[in-house]
């Protein structure tokens, strides 16, 4: 009976924690997706700036 009671308690604890974590995981996935979009936009801006700087460096008259 003691082993059965312990196993039952562990099962309910695991079920409860999975329910709590399930909703938090979905929120985290949404946040990560939003952050990925922002990072991609920043990378594009950085690449554009680097190309412009490279172009300026090539066209700059040498002293």
N, C-alpha and C positions, 0 to 999 in steps of 0.2 A: 504494500500500500504506500509506503514512503517513496519508493522509486516511481511508482505511478503518479503520485501527487507532485513530485519534483518535475517529472516529464510534462505533466499537464500545465504546471505553472510556467515552465520554460516555453511551452508552445504558445500560451496566451501572451507572454511577454514578447516573443518574437513576432507574433501577429500584430500586436499593438504598435511595436516599433516600426514594422514595415508599412503600416498604414500612415503613421506620422511622417516617415521619411519619403514615402511615395509622393506626397503633395509637395514637399520641399524639393525633391529632385526635379519635378516638372517646372517649378519656379526657377530653379537654377539653369535648366536647359533653355528656358526662354531668355534669361539674362545673358547667357553665353552666346546665344544666337544674335541678340541685339549688339553685344560687344564685338562679335565677329564682323558685323556690317560696318561698325564704326572704325575698326582696325583696317578693314579693306579700303575704306574711303581715305584714311590717313596715309596708307601705303601709296595709293594712287597720287595723292597730293605730293608726297615726298618724291616719288618717281618723276613727276612733272617738274618739280623744282630742281631736282638733280639734272634733268635733261637741259633745262634752261641755263643752269650754271655751267654745264659742260659746253653748251653752245656759246655762251659769253666768253668762256675761257679760250675757245678756239678762235673766236673772231676778234679778241682783244689784240691790239697792235703790240708787237714785241718791242721793248726798249733797247 
